[in-house]
């Protein structure tokens, strides 16, 4: 909130009247920060706000650790912090790559799984679980097979010279459903007593086991990828106009599209490898973003980064504190997100 | 569908005649038996050799009795029962073949023909369904992979024609199972799970009875074959004991006595632990967290594993959860703060997975070095299988090393000898059970 107030003062001083839409936009961008701090205070194990703050700051100011139990320090620093950060990164990734894919494919009903990255990752994880894999193996397989699926779709589309985007879409759907069948095969041959529940739970998404070990690759890929999407966001507007118009404006639309696909795929594969298949966010958060800030990608990309991060933070807080048992994220995103979106639609009965 | 039993009957008749003729030259042996047992023994002997046996009053090659005190000292196991209350003790190897015959389906058939055993048994399975099963049962299939071990436990594994084998998927489990039963590769070659079975394959196998889980997906299709199906659901000690006794009833007197012996053994383990721990208050009982294929996947209160922990004198911290395996987060584990963590025998989680993790160091089980991986031989000792008696022994030994005098490796040797008829390699089982 302070950012809003300061900006208002600055703009007021400059004699520029700030409209409500700008205020909402700025507020939205600062929301993840507020939610990250709030999320760190929440958990099944009760730790006071003061102690959480002291535990968070103690690596910098060691004096603050006095009086804290080792349990409190471990929970805040090693359990809550990596989990909250990964929720924010994954939410931001899924939503922003959803916007990017919807922009370059000129289709509001797709997300970054259009080319099969999530389906491939799902198969990789199921295979690793079937082999009795460790967390590391599951994440590695998920990431690798996610990239493999998209590579196959891309190579497949190169077999045809005309209408590359349509062929790429078709190939993505084919490869995605192929890996979907392979995942079903893994579930079919899995031991129904032990391995099958593990695969099912992974396919519903969850951040139960996240520690600092899972974070570096996720953070590097999503931060770099998010920065790339942020930088090219205005070009997405031109791409949405169509290839001919983009070429007229001096852009090579195919290079940019390929760049965005590679970037979004790496981000999504990293997100899915850590969080499992968390459906719904990539498809619907972009629409929520459009309702709030409008269809201009210049604002839509930052807004969807912030909105996706905030949404998954809220969902994950519910998932980890509602019951002693973790509630899979894939269940909550739909159950909570759909009523929210319908509410937003009612308030803004405007065109897209 | 009446042709199936008739066909197998004709087959069995030809088979037993062939055996009868081939063994006509066997060395004779003498039999000592009480007057009331003699007609049944005569029926068996006549069916196998075509002649009446030679009864003597002392120093016989074969003794028929119901008096366990005549068993040689150091005898481990259950003696072969040809009638519910009479068994054989062999004193000469000439009689061994006869004893094998007496407890085989053919011997059972001879006793049925002579009116000493019923021609069919009627049981009520664990869903409350009444099932009539013609005797003897020569061929059984066990798509319920837990029931496979019940069949081994009652000493009727020779009648298995196909089944699922829990815990025998990995190479170690498979090799051990093949050492116990050389027919294992042949019996386990079919795809049989709760979700999946090939009905035509089952028809081809011509089983006399099918042991299935009550939660099997294909029960309606199998019912079309007209083969008796016995349904099981064993997620508690009481249900496990009941299912063992049901399996015993299906295979005749020798199996029924084995089943009762297992129930006695199992109850005995419980009472031996209770005896040493009943003075403990609830707060003194170790609080145990049992985790599955993932360190954060824990048991619910509805699962058999909760009963194993209770039987061993502990208490499950996750008993309030319901359903099947539950995924939890580390904050919940910190709230429970278990004294002991037990990892199931299967899956990739090792004690190092937990003790080597920085996050788990705040849990008291980790601080006190009380994180254990449950052993198993073939069937996992945490599942509702006969072997779970060993799981209780092992856990009791871990929870109360000073109080409970049970020894996992010694008990395992006795258990496998008695219920699998198998001599466990002593060194291997000591390694499996771990140092006491």
HADDOCK unambig.tbl for C-alpha pairs under 7 A between the chains (distance, minus, plus):
assign (segid A and resid 44 and name CA) (segid B and resid 331 and name CA) 5.93 0.50 0.50
assign (segid A and resid 44 and name CA) (segid B and resid 332 and name CA) 6.30 0.50 0.50
assign (segid A and resid 45 and name CA) (segid B and resid 331 and name CA) 5.74 0.50 0.50
assign (segid A and resid 45 and name CA) (segid B and resid 335 and name CA) 6.23 0.50 0.50
assign (segid A and resid 70 and name CA) (segid B and resid 362 and name CA) 6.78 0.50 0.50
assign (segid A and resid 71 and name CA) (segid B and resid 362 and name CA) 5.42 0.50 0.50
assign (segid A and resid 74 and name CA) (segid B and resid 359 and name CA) 6.37 0.50 0.50
assign (segid A and resid 78 and name CA) (segid B and resid 359 and name CA) 6.37 0.50 0.50
assign (segid A and resid 132 and name CA) (segid B and resid 347 and name CA) 5.75 0.50 0.50
assign (segid A and resid 132 and name CA) (segid B and resid 348 and name CA) 5.34 0.50 0.50
assign (segid A and resid 133 and name CA) (segid B and resid 348 and name CA) 6.38 0.50 0.50
assign (segid A and resid 134 and name CA) (segid B and resid 348 and name CA) 6.58 0.50 0.50
assign (segid A and resid 194 and name CA) (segid B and resid 293 and name CA) 6.76 0.50 0.50
assign (segid A and resid 208 and name CA) (segid B and resid 328 and name CA) 6.85 0.50 0.50
assign (segid A and resid 208 and name CA) (segid B and resid 329 and name CA) 5.29 0.50 0.50
assign (segid A and resid 324 and name CA) (segid B and resid 328 and name CA) 6.50 0.50 0.50
assign (segid A and resid 324 and name CA) (segid B and resid 332 and name CA) 6.23 0.50 0.50
assign (segid A and resid 325 and name CA) (segid B and resid 326 and name CA) 6.13 0.50 0.50
assign (segid A and resid 325 and name CA) (segid B and resid 327 and name CA) 5.68 0.50 0.50
assign (segid A and resid 325 and name CA) (segid B and resid 328 and name CA) 4.71 0.50 0.50
assign (segid A and resid 326 and name CA) (segid B and resid 327 and name CA) 5.59 0.50 0.50
assign (segid A and resid 326 and name CA) (segid B and resid 328 and name CA) 5.10 0.50 0.50
assign (segid A and resid 326 and name CA) (segid B and resid 329 and name CA) 6.76 0.50 0.50
